[in-house]
Amino acid sequence: MRNSKRFITPKFQEVEIVHREDVTADLMKLWVEKPDGFQFKPGQYCTIGLNGVERAYSIVSAPHEENLELFVELVHPPDGVFTPMIWDTVVGDKVTCRFKPKGIFILNNQLTNHFLIATVTGIVPYISMIRDYIHKNEDKNFKFFIAHGASYIDEFVYDLELEGYAKKYPDLVQYFPTISRPNESKNVSWIGLKGRVNDFTQSMINDLNLTNQDTVIYVCGHPGMIENVKEKLNPQGFKVVEERFWK
Ligand SMILES: Cc1cc2nc3c(=O)[nH]c(=O)nc-3n(C[C@H](O)[C@H](O)[C@H](O)COP(=O)(O)OP(=O)(O)OC[C@H]3O[C@@H](n4cnc5c(N)ncnc54)[C@H](O)[C@@H]3O)c2cc1C
């Protein structure tokens, strides 16, 4: 067990980057140590700092996992401040992590159907929720319907994991990835759904027989997608909960 953590302030602790995977030029998975005593619920986020700048990151990993897995999109300068700095880090470098996880974007245990809608990195909290549910071998009759939108196929990143769950637990997980730019050369091999994820939500609700009595809608990712889904589904009486990564 490594012991490279160093206490800094009562609010946060310096932790080590233990693993990094660059998935595309603008997307990476990063694993950092947990601060001492760090406990979170699937769907919550942590606060990571570097050179005095802190940002919120939803946690990909489930609570039982040793490290915190993050999935980060690079926001190029001059807009992005933190992400260009974290892109320059390597395994063994240190970042800070606040002791307290935050957020109320967690599973609603009162209803059984969970329709999880995301664009690109918005998939993060759902991975944690599903990993945790499977790890605990929960028997709540939950069903997870995941609709995931991206411009390019290499932005899905957790597709193999989700397809694996859908195959192994077909009564628990159904995964619907869709590409919004099917005609671009990077997407020529794509044979799945085409169009923006928010344009499919209504037909999926109809096809899957989801009702406002048995289904919670979760939206995470692009603010335009979130607004559009809420505009469509709130008037139908659906409970729509959201996590905004940016405004
Ligand atoms: C609760 C919460 C959870 C979050 N979880 C994640 C996560 O899991 N993964 C992740 O990559 N980011 C996540 N974010 C966003 C993250 O906190 C940073 O804002 C982001 O990484 C950009 O940091 P930055 O300092 O480079 O740019 P910032 O100074 O934070 O943002 C600059 C501008 O870039 C735009 N922007 C920010 N993020 C994006 C984006 N992903 N795509 C396009 N434009 C963007 C916004 O318009 C913003 O005004 C989360 C934010 C919140 C509030």
The ligand as an SDF file (V2000), in Angstrom:
LIG
                    3D

 53 58  0  0  0  0  0  0  0  0999 V2000
  -20.5270   19.2960  -10.2980 C   0  0  0  0  0  0  0  0  0  0  0  0
  -19.5240   19.3520  -11.4520 C   0  0  0  0  0  0  0  0  0  0  0  0
  -18.9690   18.1760  -11.9140 C   0  0  0  0  0  0  0  0  0  0  0  0
  -18.0690   18.2090  -12.9890 C   0  0  0  0  0  0  0  0  0  0  0  0
  -17.5530   17.0350  -13.4560 N   0  0  0  0  0  0  0  0  0  0  0  0
  -16.7490   17.0600  -14.5560 C   0  0  0  0  0  0  0  0  0  0  0  0
  -16.2560   15.8370  -15.1160 C   0  0  0  0  0  0  0  0  0  0  0  0
  -16.5390   14.7280  -14.6450 O   0  0  0  0  0  0  0  0  0  0  0  0
  -15.4420   15.9370  -16.2000 N   0  0  0  0  0  0  0  0  0  0  0  0
  -15.1180   17.1470  -16.7650 C   0  0  0  0  0  0  0  0  0  0  0  0
  -14.3720   17.1660  -17.7710 O   0  0  0  0  0  0  0  0  0  0  0  0
  -15.5630   18.2990  -16.2450 N   0  0  0  0  0  0  0  0  0  0  0  0
  -16.3520   18.2830  -15.1490 C   0  0  0  0  0  0  0  0  0  0  0  0
  -16.7850   19.4720  -14.6060 N   0  0  0  0  0  0  0  0  0  0  0  0
  -16.2570   20.7390  -15.1650 C   0  0  0  0  0  0  0  0  0  0  0  0
  -14.9420   21.0750  -14.4510 C   0  0  0  0  0  0  0  0  0  0  0  0
  -15.2150   21.4730  -13.1150 O   0  0  0  0  0  0  0  0  0  0  0  0
  -14.2000   22.2240  -15.1440 C   0  0  0  0  0  0  0  0  0  0  0  0
  -15.0350   23.3300  -15.2650 O   0  0  0  0  0  0  0  0  0  0  0  0
  -13.7040   21.8040  -16.5280 C   0  0  0  0  0  0  0  0  0  0  0  0
  -12.8220   20.6960  -16.4120 O   0  0  0  0  0  0  0  0  0  0  0  0
  -12.9640   22.9450  -17.2180 C   0  0  0  0  0  0  0  0  0  0  0  0
  -11.9880   23.4620  -16.3440 O   0  0  0  0  0  0  0  0  0  0  0  0
  -11.0710   24.6850  -16.8220 P   0  0  0  0  0  0  0  0  0  0  0  0
  -10.4890   25.3540  -15.6170 O   0  0  0  0  0  0  0  0  0  0  0  0
  -10.1010   24.2130  -17.8590 O   0  0  0  0  0  0  0  0  0  0  0  0
  -12.0910   25.6760  -17.4980 O   0  0  0  0  0  0  0  0  0  0  0  0
  -13.1370   26.5700  -16.6670 P   0  0  0  0  0  0  0  0  0  0  0  0
  -12.4700   27.8350  -16.2510 O   0  0  0  0  0  0  0  0  0  0  0  0
  -13.7350   25.7460  -15.5730 O   0  0  0  0  0  0  0  0  0  0  0  0
  -14.2140   26.8060  -17.7440 O   0  0  0  0  0  0  0  0  0  0  0  0
  -14.0330   27.7200  -18.8030 C   0  0  0  0  0  0  0  0  0  0  0  0
  -15.2300   27.6960  -19.7060 C   0  0  0  0  0  0  0  0  0  0  0  0
  -15.1820   26.4870  -20.4700 O   0  0  0  0  0  0  0  0  0  0  0  0
  -16.4930   25.9600  -20.6540 C   0  0  0  0  0  0  0  0  0  0  0  0
  -16.4640   24.5380  -20.2370 N   0  0  0  0  0  0  0  0  0  0  0  0
  -16.1880   23.9900  -19.0320 C   0  0  0  0  0  0  0  0  0  0  0  0
  -16.1900   22.6460  -19.0890 N   0  0  0  0  0  0  0  0  0  0  0  0
  -16.4660   22.3390  -20.3710 C   0  0  0  0  0  0  0  0  0  0  0  0
  -16.5970   21.1210  -21.0730 C   0  0  0  0  0  0  0  0  0  0  0  0
  -16.4570   19.9230  -20.4690 N   0  0  0  0  0  0  0  0  0  0  0  0
  -16.8660   21.1870  -22.3910 N   0  0  0  0  0  0  0  0  0  0  0  0
  -17.0170   22.3690  -23.0200 C   0  0  0  0  0  0  0  0  0  0  0  0
  -16.9080   23.5640  -22.4060 N   0  0  0  0  0  0  0  0  0  0  0  0
  -16.6370   23.5510  -21.1020 C   0  0  0  0  0  0  0  0  0  0  0  0
  -17.4340   26.7940  -19.8480 C   0  0  0  0  0  0  0  0  0  0  0  0
  -18.1310   27.6320  -20.7480 O   0  0  0  0  0  0  0  0  0  0  0  0
  -16.5750   27.6120  -18.9530 C   0  0  0  0  0  0  0  0  0  0  0  0
  -17.1010   28.8940  -18.7530 O   0  0  0  0  0  0  0  0  0  0  0  0
  -17.6840   19.4570  -13.5480 C   0  0  0  0  0  0  0  0  0  0  0  0
  -18.2380   20.6380  -13.0410 C   0  0  0  0  0  0  0  0  0  0  0  0
  -19.1520   20.5950  -12.0200 C   0  0  0  0  0  0  0  0  0  0  0  0
  -19.7380   21.8800  -11.5110 C   0  0  0  0  0  0  0  0  0  0  0  0
  1  2  1  0
  2  3  1  0
  2 52  2  0
  3  4  2  0
  4  5  1  0
  4 50  1  0
  5  6  2  0
  6  7  1  0
  6 13  1  0
  7  8  2  0
  7  9  1  0
  9 10  1  0
 10 11  2  0
 10 12  1  0
 12 13  2  0
 13 14  1  0
 14 15  1  0
 14 50  1  0
 15 16  1  0
 16 17  1  0
 16 18  1  0
 18 19  1  0
 18 20  1  0
 20 21  1  0
 20 22  1  0
 22 23  1  0
 23 24  1  0
 24 25  2  0
 24 26  1  0
 24 27  1  0
 27 28  1  0
 28 29  2  0
 28 30  1  0
 28 31  1  0
 31 32  1  0
 32 33  1  0
 33 34  1  0
 33 48  1  0
 34 35  1  0
 35 36  1  0
 35 46  1  0
 36 37  1  0
 36 45  1  0
 37 38  2  0
 38 39  1  0
 39 40  1  0
 39 45  2  0
 40 41  1  0
 40 42  2  0
 42 43  1  0
 43 44  2  0
 44 45  1  0
 46 47  1  0
 46 48  1  0
 48 49  1  0
 50 51  2  0
 51 52  1  0
 52 53  1  0
M  END
$$$$
